[in-house]
Amino acid sequence: MTLTLVESMFVRDINNHKPSLLTSPKTHEALESKVQKLLAQLRNANEQIYREKVERLQAEAELEKSLSLVQATLESTAAGVIAINFNGRIVSFNQKFVQMWQIPESIMKSRNHNQCLTFYQNQLKDRESFCRRIQELNTQGDVEGYDTLDLKDGRVFQQYCQPLQLGEQIIGTVWSFRDITNSLRPEKGNVKIIAQEEGIGEQKERFVSMICHEFRSSLNMISFSTSLLKRHLHSWSEEKKLQYLQRVQTTVEHLNQLMDEVFIIDTAQARKLKFEPKRLNLIQFCHDILAQMNLSESNQHTVTFVSQGDCQAVCMDKKLLQPILTNLLSNALKYSPKGSTVDMVLSCQDEKVIFQIKDRGIGISKPDQQLLFEPFHRGENVADIPGNGLGLAIVKKLVDIHGGQIIVESEVEKGTTFTITLPLCQPVTMTKH
């Protein structure tokens, strides 16, 4: 049996203190038993120390992975972003911000925002207004709003500021900057076309602002959760560290979903989303989607599925159909009380496919139904149920691509029924060259 260094020292210590007088067999056995017990306790302590070391290394690896993902997400944004706490220290930033303001690397490494202010002011036409805005933020931490900054070199930046929060506490300010110079230089042409472009631009502006808001809120939470983890890595219990890591992971998953949804909407608006119908067993397809929903939903609701007509060999675009059904089913489950039933009916008839999804949830008011498919619009009665308001906007875009129709029937506190009608089509055949 091989002993550790601690165990060897312990045995030597016992040997050094053995009484010189001969002991009785019983006394010898009792002493031997006690020694073996203490050695076993030492082995258990060594094993526990080893396990804790492995868990700590795993937590540190997860933390490094989370921090890398946070920075990668920041770098993927089109806006220049910087977060400053009330002590004037830069919490985080991305390279887009550094490029827009041409700030030396030495200053960014110092994390001193007061030094950055010098570079802001020297490039602005109206330094006084900018300084007043900074003073206002220093005295009122909950200020939020937009500004337009004219630079001496002719560029125009749109500036957005928002409180930097950790839970309910405001600890600083997040600034984002977008270069809108080109958008302020419309080409000569028909006045009506220019007005339409301006309207589309305003919609995109609101869309981008809402996206930025969603990203800021998530990135703030990730940034400060990881900051707390780094600060208390050796003092917090493993359970508490895992709790914060889980919070970071959940937020990252939310950001990934948001990016996927924004990509679908942007691609659809640019008319670059390809419609590629192929033969599909629609009944099996629906069963697969319901199985996925059931796994993620942990059986908190009952979902019934009924099919009518011959739906086993139809021609549909599986890639575009899946987000339609997934979003509608997800909403039906999310806005329904636990234990309630959600019905899904599939019908294939007269060269059409009809999906009907019915829930017994909170319902949608008449005013909210008018804005139901607007990006980021959420009903007044959703309370604190999580969501970003993009799901139904995506559904409407994809239904339009199919050349289909969507009808909503809903009553507050009684439930909602969505009916999707999509035309069947012939499969696309490849021609030989």
N, C-alpha and C positions, 0 to 999 in steps of 0.2 A: 504494500500500500504506500503510495507516494504522498508525502505531507507537504502542504504549502509552507512558505517561510514563516507565517504567523503561527501555524500549528507546530512547526519544529521548535520555534522559540518557546512556545507554551510548554511543550514536552520537556525541553531542557530545563525550563524553570521549575517544573514539578520534580524532575530528577534531582535538581540541586537542593530542593527543600525536603527530600524524603528523610524521614527519621532514621537515625542510625540503628535503633533497636529493631529487632525482628518483630514483624507483625503477624498476627494470626491469619489463617486462610480466609476467614470471613472478612477481616479488616482489609486484607489485600484485594479480595473480590469487590468490596464496596468501593475501594479507591479506584480500582480498574474501571468499574462501571461509571463512576463519576467522570473519570478522564475521558472515556469514550463518549459520554453524553456531551461534555464540553467541546470535544473535537467535532462532534456532529453539528453542534450549534455554530461553531466557527465555519464549518463547510457551508452551512445554510446561509450564514452572513456573507460569505464570499460569493455564493451564487446570486444572492439578492443584489449585491453591489454590481456584479457583472450584468445582470438583467437591467438594472437601472441605467448603467452606462450605455447599453445597446439601445434602450428606449430613448435616452437623451440624444444619442447620435442620430437616430431616426427622426426625432422631432426637429433637430437642427437641419437635417437634409430637407425635410418638408418645408421648413421656414425659408431656406435658401431658394427652393423651387418656387414658392409663392412670391418672394420678392422679385425674382427674375421675371415671373409672369406679369406682375404689376408693372414693372418698368417696360416690358415689351408692349403691354396694352397702352401705356402712356405714349410710347414712341409711334404707335400706329395711328394716333389721332391726327387730323389735319390741322388742328389749332395748336398754337403755342400755349402751353399750360405751365403755371407756377403756383405753388402753395406756400404761404408765409404765415408763421404764427405771430402772436402779439408781441413777441420779443424781438421781432425783426429778423428772425432766422428763417432761411429757405428750407422748407420741409421736403419738397420734391419739385422736379421740373422735367421737361423733355427737351430734346435737341432742337425741335422746331422753334421753341421759344428762344433759344440761344441764337439760332440763325436769323430770326426775324429782327431781333434787337442788336445783333452783332456784339454780344457781350463777351469780353475776354474770358478764357478758361480759368485764369487765376481767381477772378472774382466769383465765378460759379463754385469753384472749389472751396472758397472761404465761407459760403452759405450766408453771407451777410447781405441782406436785401437793401440796406441803406446805400451800399456801394453801387448796387444795380440802378438805383433811382437816378444817379448822376447820368448814366447812359440814356435812360428814358428822357430826361429833361433836355439834354443836349440835342436830341433828335426831333423834338416836338416844336411846332409853331407856337402853340399856346401853352407855355410852361405853367402859368399861374393857375389856370383852370385845373390842370392835372394835379398840382400841389394841393389845391383846395380839396380835391376829391380824396387824396391820400389822407389829409388831416381829418376829413369827415369819417373815413373808415376807421381811423385810429380812435375816435371818440364814440362811434356807434358801430359796434361789431356786427350787428344784424342787418346792415345795409346790403341791398341787392339791386343790380340794375345794369343797364347798357350805357356805353359812351362811344363816341366816334373820335378817333385821334388822327389829326392831320400832321404828317411828318414833313420835315423840311425838304426831303428828297422827292416829294410828290406822292409818296405812298399814303394810303388811308387804312388804318386799322380799326376794326370793331372790337371794342373791349367789353368783356362781361365779368362782373365780380359777384361773388357769392360767399356767404359765411362758410368757414371751414369748421365742421362740427365733429365732435367725438361724443357719440350718444346724444344727450340733450345739451351738452356744453359747447359753446362757441369758443374756439381756441385760436382762430385766425381768419384768413381770407384766401380764397382761391381766385386767381385771375386767369382768364383765357383771352387770347388775341387771335383774330382772323384778318388776313389781308384781303380787303374787299375793293382794292384799287380798280381791278379790271371790271368788276360789276358796276362801277360808277361811270363807265365809259361806253354807253350804248352806241352801236353803229347807226348811221343815218338810214332812215327807212320810213315805212308807213307808221304813222302815229298810233294806229290801232294795234299793230303788231308789237310796238314798243310797250304799250300799256299792258298787253297780254303778258309779255315777258316780265314786266315789273310785278304783275300779279303772281305769276309762277315763282318769281324770285322771292316774293314775300312768303309764299307758302313754304318754299325750301328753307328760307331763313328761320321760320318758326320750327320747321322740322329739325333743322340742324341744332337750334337752340335747345329743343327738348331732348335731343340725343345727347348733347353736351351735358345737360343737367343730369340725365340718367347716369352717364359715365362718371361725372364728378362725384355724385353721391356714392356710387359704388367704389370708386377709386379712393375716396376719402376714408371709407370704412376699411378697405384693405390696407391702405397705407398706415393708418394708426393702429390697426390690430397687429400688423407685423412689427410696428415700432414698439408696442407694448410687449410683444413676445420677445423681441431682442433684449429689451430692458430687464425683463423679469425671467429670462430663460433659466437661470440657475436657482431662482427662489420659488417660482410657482410649482404647484403639483402637476404631475403628468396629465391629470384629468382636466385641469384648467387650461393647460397649453393645448391639449387636443380640442377643447371647446372653441378656442380662438382659431385654431387651424381649420376646424370644420366651418366656422363662420366665413373665413377667407375663401375656402373651397366653394361654398354655396354662392358667394358673391361672384366669383370667377365664372361659375356655371351660368349665372344670370347674365353676365356680360357676353359670354359666348352665344347664348340664345338671342340676346339683343342684336348682336352683330349679324347673326344668321338672318333674323327677321328684317333688319335694315337692308341687307344685301338683296333679299327677295323683292322688297318694295322698290328699291332703287333700280334693280335690273328690269322689273316689270314696267316701271315708268319710262325707262329708256328703250322699251320695246326690244330688249335683248334676251328675254326669257323665251327659250325655244319650246314650242308645243309639238311634242313627238308622241302621238298616240300609237299604242301597240296592243296586241291581244292580251287580255287579262282575265283571270278568274276572279271576278269581283267579289263573290261570296267569300272565298278564301282570303282575299285581300282585306276585307272588312274584319274577318275573324282575327287575322294577324294584328291589325291595329288595336282591336279591343283587348287582345291578350297583352299587348304592350302597355296600354292604359291601365289595365287591371294590376299589372306588376308594380307600376309606379304609384298607383293610387291606394295600395294596401287594403283593398277590399272594404272601403268605407262606404261604398254605394253599391247598388245593384244595377247592372246594365243589361237590358234585354235587347235581343237582335232578331229581327224578322225579315226574311227576303221574299219577294213576290216576283213571279215571272222568271224567265231564263236569263240569269246573270252570270253564268259560269264562263261564257266565252264572248266578252264584249271588247270593244276597242276604246281604250282610255289611256291618258297619260298618267302613269303611276307616280312619276316624280312630282307632278303638280297636284294630283288628287290627294296625296297623303297629307300635306299641310292643311288642306281644306277640312278634312275629317278630323284630324288631330286637334286643330284649334277649336272647332265647334264642340267636340266631345270634352276637351279639357275645360272649356268654359262652363259647359253644362254640369260637370262634376264639381268644379271650383265654386260655383255660385249656388249650389244646392245643399240643403242641410244633410248632415251625415245620416246614413240609414235610408235615404230616399232613393227613388228609382229613376233612372234615365233610360228612355226608349230610343232605339235606332231602327228605322224601317228603310229597307232598300227595295226599290221597285224598278223593274226594267220592262218598258212597254212603249210601243209606237215610236221606235227609234230614239227613245229618251231614257235617261237614267235619273231617278228621283231619290234623293236622300232626305230623310226627315229625322231630325234629332229633337227630342222633347224632354224638358226637365221640369221639376216642380220647385224651382228655386226662387230667388228674390225678385225675378222679373225685371223688366225695363220700362221706365216711364215713357209717355208719349213724346215729351221734349227730347229725351235722350235718344229715342229711336230715330229722330231726324238727323242726328250727328253720329249714328252708330258706327259708320265705316270710315270716319275721319281718323287719321293716325293720332295716337295718344289720347283720344277722347275716352273717358271712362264715366260710367253712370254716377249720379249723385248718391245712390244708395249702396255703393260697393264697400263703404266704410274702410276698414283696414285690410281687406282681402288683397293680397299682392297681385300685381299686374302692371303692364306698361301701356296698354291700349293699342297695341299693334296687331294683335291676332286677327280681329275682324277686318281690319284694313287689308291684311294679306289675303284673307278669304275672298273679299270682294274683288281684288285684283286678279286672283287666279280663276274665279268664276267668270269674270269678263274675258279672260284669255280663252277659256273654253267656249265662249259665246253662249253662256248659260244665264240663269236667273236665280236670284236669292230673295226669299220672302221671309219676313219676320212677323210672328204673332206673339205678343207678350202682354202680360198684366202683372202689375206689381204685387208681390207676395203670393202669386199663384203659379208662376212659371213662364217659360219661353219655349217656342217651337220655331226652329229654323228649317225651311224647306229649300233644298238646292235642286234645281233642274238643269241637267247637262245633256246636250245632244250627243248621240252616238255618231261615230264617224268611221270611215274606212281606214285600215292600217296603212301606214306609209310604206311603199315598196321601193326598194333600191333598184335603180336602173343600171345596167351594165354598160361600161364604156369600152 
